């Protein structure tokens, strides 16, 4: 499976059973999903065509997928329900001509085995560890101390900088205002956000918390974390360099 640059994506079969639903109707059910890394951050599921239970109706359009190439776009139809342009097939691919790429967000539910998974497939090479620490963590925004803690939990996630989750009682919560932003993570769950108001300036969505994280990240429940990319963090008196990440 190649694009016109000649760069090949990483492709690997997953041992998980994977199912996808649209408005409660089964779209696909496979025991042979393929993980395809279209970019370095996380994989995408490509499913064997014979395991797609929905009807795929060609639209006559093509879509370019990075590292993969140009594919034929299809609508997904199941029991009178339509997800327009939600499937792409790559008939000219010599590596995997019988695979279907289903648009994750166009479908309502995805399951790995019998557990729902959100945002994207879990990466088998990504690990999340949450470790208790006694490091002294100070967070400043615009020179103002907004958090000071000697009891962080440090979350180590493959490919990202350490994240320091702090008790709310160690934050200047008087400087925080609830945000409407919500995000989901396949490893941690649903995060809610606050804005920070510093000297009349709003710093939007700069701190988040997981009120009810998934079991593997349960220890961070109710703790708050700041974007290291957007604040000044001091660890044991040493100012940390702001990391460069997709969230910068």
N, C-alpha and C positions, 0 to 999 in steps of 0.2 A: 504494500500500500504506500504509494509515494505521491508527492505533489510535484509541480513543475520545477521546484528548486532542487529536486533530487534528495532532499532531507527526509529520512524515514522516521516515523514516530515509533516509540516503543510500544510493543503489542504483547499482551500476555493473557492467557486464559485464566479466568477466576474459577475456583472450585465451588462458589456459592450458587445456590438457586436464586434467580432474580425474576421478579414479577413487576409489571407496570400496569396501572389502572387509569381509566378515564371515566370520571363520573360513576364510579363503582363497577365499571365494565372492564373485563380483562382484556388488555391490549397485547401483552406478551408474557410468556412463561418459559423460562429456559434454565437448563442445568449446565449450559455451556457458554456463558457470557464471556466476551473478550474485553479486557481493559486496554484502552488506547490512550496514550498520553499525547494529546493534541498540543499541549504546552507543558512546561516543567512543573506546574503547581499541583495538579491533581488529574486523575484519569477520567475518561468518559466511557460508558458502556456502549459497545457495539454488539448487537444480538443476532444470532443466526436467523435468517429469513424464515426458515421453517418453524421457528418458535414464536413468530409474530402471529397472533390470532386475529388481529384486526385486518381489515381490508386496506391495502395501500393503493391510493388512486394517484396516478401521475399528474402533476400540474403542468408539465412542459417546461418548468424552470430548472435552473441549475444553481447550486450553492457551493462556494469554495470553503473548505475546512482546512485551517492551517495544518501543515505537515501531512495532510492526507490527500488533498486535491479537490477536484470538482466532482460533485455527485448530483444525481437526479432527485429532485424534490418531489415528495408525495404527501397528500393529505392522508390522515389516519381516520378511518371510519369504523365504528363499532356500534351496532344496535341503534343506528340512527343518529349517533353522536359523532361530531366531526372535530378534529384538531387540525386546522389548516396548516399545511407546510411543516408538519411535525416530524416527518421522517425523511431521511436521505439515504439513498443507495448508491453504491459505487461499482457499476457493472464493468468498468474498464480496469478495475484493480486486479492485478495478478496475484497479490498476496491474500486478499480476502474478498472475493467477488460476491459472496453470499451473505454479507453482513448488512444489518440495518442500524443506522444511527437514529435513535428516537430523541427528540428534543426534551431534555429533562423537565424544564419548566412548563411545557405544554401539556404534560400529563399531571394527574392529581396526586397519585401515590406511587411510590416505589418501595419495594420490599427486597431486602437481602435475607434469605431464608424467610422467617415469619416476623421479622422486625422491620418497622419502617425506617427508611434512611432519607435524609434531607440534603438538599443543595447539590450534591454530587456523590458519586460512589466513594466509599472509604478506600483510601490508598493503602495497600498492604505494606508499603514501605514507610508509612508515617506512624509515629508513636507519640503518645501524649503521656507525660509523667507529671504528677503534681506532688511537690515535696515541701514539707514544712521547713522554715528557715528562721534564723535569728538575725539575719542581716538588717542593718538600719537603712530603711528606704525613705527618701524624702523626694516629694514631687513638687515642682514649681511650675507655674504658668505665668508668664509675664513678670517674673521675679517674685511672685507671691506664693508662699507655701500653701498648697492645697491638700497635702497629705504627708503624714509623718508616722512611720510605723516601725516597730522592732519585731513584728510577728507576721511577716508576709508568708503566703504560700507561693512558691515559684512554679509556674507551669512551663515545662519544656516540651515544645512541639517541633517535630522534625521540620527543618527548613525555615523556621521563624525564630526571632530572638526570644530569650526568656521573658515571660510576662509575670509581673508581680501583682498578685491579687491581695488586696488589703482589706482588713475589717472596716466596715463603714464608720465605726466609732473613731477611727484614725484619720478620717477625712474631714475637711472643712465643708460639711454638707450645706452650710448656710450660703456657700458660693455656687451650689449646684441647682440646676433647674431641670425637671423631667423633659425628655425629648420624645417625639413620636416615633423615632427610628427603632426598627426591629430588624435583627439579622439572625440567620440560622447557620449553624455549623454542624456537619455530620458527626463530629466527635464530642461536642459540648452541649448542643441544644440551641435554645432561643435566647438571644441577648437583648436586654433593654438598655437604653442609653440616657445619659444626662449631658446637658450643656453646662459649661462653666462660665460664670459672669465675673470677670476680673476688671475692676476699675472702669466699669461701663462697657466693656467689650465682651461680646459673646463668643465663646470658643465652642463651636457646635459639635455635639456627639463625640466628645473627647474622652469620656469615661463610660464604661459599661459594666453590667453585672449579669450573671446567670442565676435567676431565682430558683429554677428547677432544672439543673443540668442533667445530662444523661448519666447513667450509673458509673461509667468509666471516668467521669470528671466530677463526681459528686462532691469532692472535697472543696470545690470552689463556690459552692452554693452560697449566694448572698454576699459574696465578696466583690470588691470593685477593682477594676483594672484600667489604667490609663494607656493611651497610645504613646509608647516610647518615642515614636516618630515625630510627635507634635508637642512634647513637653520636655522639661529638664528633669532628669532623674539622677539623684545622687545615691550611690550605694556605699555604705560605710565611709562616707565622707568624700568619695571620689565621683566626680561628675562623669556620667556615661555619655559616650558618643551616640548621637541619634542614629538608629539603624536605617538602612535603605531597604524597604520591602514593598510589596504590592499595595500596602496601605499608606505609604508615605505621601 
